[in-house]
Amino acid sequence: MKAALRAVWLLLLVGWLAGPSSVCAVEPTLQDALEQTVLAEGQPLREVKAFIAARLIAPPECSDLDAWQGRAERLRGDVLDRIVFRGAAARWRDAECGVEWLDAIPGGPGYTIRKFRYEALPGMWIPGLLYQPEKLEGRVPLVLNVNGHDPAGKAADYKQLRAINQAKRGMLALNVEWFGMGQLRSDGFSHGRMNQLELCGAGGLAPFYLAMSQALDVGLALEHADPKRVAVAGLSGGGWQTIVISSLDERVTLANPVAGYGSFHTNLAYGDMGDSEQAPTDLATLADYTHLTALRAPRPTLLTYNAQDDCCFQSGHTLEPLLAAARPIFALYGAEDRLRSHVNHDPGTHNFEQDNRQQLYAMLGDFFYAGDNRFVREEIESTSELKTPEELHVPLPEANVDLHRLAVSLAKALPDAGRVERATPRDVAQQEQLRKRLRALLRVPDYGAAVPGAGHRMDGRWPANAMTLRVGDTWTVPATLLTPTTKAANGGVIVIADEGRATQAAEARRLLEAGYYVDAADLLLWGESQLKGQDPDYTYPLMMAAAGERALGVQAGQLISLARWTAKQPYPRRPARVLAVGPRASAVALVAAALEPQAIAGVEAVDGLTSFRELINRDVPVEKMPELFAFGLLAECDVPQLVALCAPGSVTFRKRDAATD
């Protein structure tokens, strides 16, 4: 009997699961509709890479020496004037800076270590060490040793050994700290804080450059320093530092960047884009790193890369494009032998270990000690002379200016956007002038109205269509269109959110129940439009900026395009409103509505910034909100001005969940 009952229940269960009216075949929920993906795997990443690649400057070509020399002089000037010392950073270029020599400590046989600190710009002190031979006669080579992303900073053993070996060969060796490392390891010196400077309209690269150029000033002021024999060498970020200073400052005679940079083209293709300083705003519109390499001609240059680099810039894809661009330029000078390269196989990982150091010693011997048979090319064993970080500690002022504090001072010097006379343009002409400046500042494209693509219909309480919208000839924006069931529809609302449309079910439900059509879309970098490449997503807006574009401008252009398409649909037949959730989405919505008030009827900003000063006051890193750090945005147009430009559309601000709890 029990077996028969079990059989009956099993048949009922199977019928219940498989039946056409089964409750298990639950109709799609609102959450299901918003989570429905429509983009092909990797599509956002492919589109943004293609967008950037099309805008990168081509490697240099020149077949005439006189023409190249003129071009090189102009290029150095342009990069320094228009990139490094752009805007408010120009005031730091020739600022009077100090150097303070402190105590000396015993080094090892034949050399001492003298501590010092110097200002990169007024108030920004950097610790340094001078490895000085005990016996000095006449002029001797000066070597500036820089380094990359090593928390140990100037105390890194491979960096100490390099400086020790240089001193034992009779050279003056400087070992200086880098921002964010060693003694300067703090949030305020984190490299992404340079974008706070750019937000204020100052070249974020300036402090990085000045840290090197001022170090050269310190070294060349030494009694025995030979200005004709000046070298710079460094690993990783130190390799990047090396090519930047040695290409733009002609005092650098010899350079050895180690696994520190690649062409913008290969960086984009192979996921080697790096930190903010490696992609400063608009650099790629003037020069690629192939240009900087070519600018080394005819001075001795050794490019060192690692075969199995486990960080970045593997030799296999990085080295040859640099050599291919620079060789013809060195050949114009008859200096082919001065451009050299080395690929490390032992250990072959990201390193400046003994094999790579010995290549540097050989290079120094060939060009600084030519004909001197006494010069030792092999490493001089010195591991017993390594010092601890505590022994190498250099006292610094407590109130040392860092990148963030520098940004705070810049922001304070800007006009207060809250003042009525600045926040509210007084007439139509002024409004249009500000719109024109804003569009140019953010490079906002005009994509026209979006074109709908294939969709995936879902029948639930609120009919849904997950679909793509083609914006211009570049972007595919994923969206979910939701239809209210009430007869008296109130028009359309475009919903965008920092965290993606899939997180906005509660907001969508509120709007649908109020009778609104909802177009929930994921603009560039958000939700389904996240990039998910080898490099973090935030590096792509940096690269876009380096290539002359602005991610904030692209996102605003996408939103305007969606708004134009929405207004043409039969349901609203009037401009849609925008519900923007999060500070990033809110800023995009305000920019779009300020530029195209006829296309966007109003903005509801949830958790939106009321001033871009908040990015600095809250010390927000660029990694968190990359598109908002557009160069000069705070200096040109703050949130109150954007709100004023949205008229006659309304703008409301509220905190998250205030309308959905």
Beta strands, then each sheet from edge to edge (+ up, - down):
strand 1: 99-108
strand 2: 111-121
strand 3: 124-133
strand 4: 140-146
strand 5: 172-176
strand 6: 225-235
strand 7: 254-258
strand 8: 301-306
strand 9: 339-344
strand 10: 451-458
strand 11: 464-471
strand 12: 475-482
strand 13: 492-497
strand 14: 517-521
strand 15: 576-581
strand 16: 600-606
strand 17: 650-654
sheet 1: 1+ 2- 3+ 5- 4- 6- 7-
sheet 2: 8+ 9+
sheet 3: 10+ 11- 12+ 14- 13- 15- 16- 17-
end
